[in-house]
Amino acid sequence: MAINAALAYQNNAIQTASPAELTLMLYEGAIKFTNIAIMALEEGNVEKVHLNIVKVENIILELRSTLDHKYQVAEDFDRVYEYIYRCLVDANVKKDKAILEEALGYTREMRDTWKEVMKSNKMK
């Protein structure tokens, strides 16, 4: 019962979120799945590493697809997303924790920057 309530709450949160909040949720998801991949790597669970890195790759692709290229800053964001994506692919092939942690650091920076943008523009 509690699981159903949690899923209903999560589904409602997504459906009622603004575009800015959805972007923040994507960042949070990318961070969560990168952390899971790092833990799985430490445990030697190669399949779990792969599955979670692929989830992060898909989130990064989604973030890239939502950029509005009429703004110059979109080009900067796109370059960072492209770099993060390449790190993820490389980390997945090599099963390299250091590369995953680098991608995680950049993703956290992007999330923190987005939070600042939301705060300064009073976005919801």
Phi, psi and omega in degrees: 000315181296325179295316179299319179295319179295318178295320178296318179297313181297316179298318179294319179299319180292316183292333183258001182284147174284166176304321179296317179292323177297320177298316178298320178298322178297315177301314181299319178297317180298319179294315180301310183290330175293317177298319178297318179297320179296315178297319179295324177297317178296329179275350182079019181268086187298320181297316180295323176301307182302310183301320182282326175295319178299321177300316180294318178303317180295322177295316179298318177299320178295316178299319179296320184290341182266359180294139176261103188284003174283348176256135182302323182299335179299324178295320178295314178299317182299320178296320178294316178300318179299318179295314178301315181300314179297322176299316181298315179298314180298315180297324181291317180295315185270349187051054187252115182295320182298319179292320177298318180294326176296313178301318179298317179299315179294322179295319177297319178299317179296318178298315181295322176297317180297319178299319178296318177299315180299317182293314184291332179259006181048046180275146173234000000 
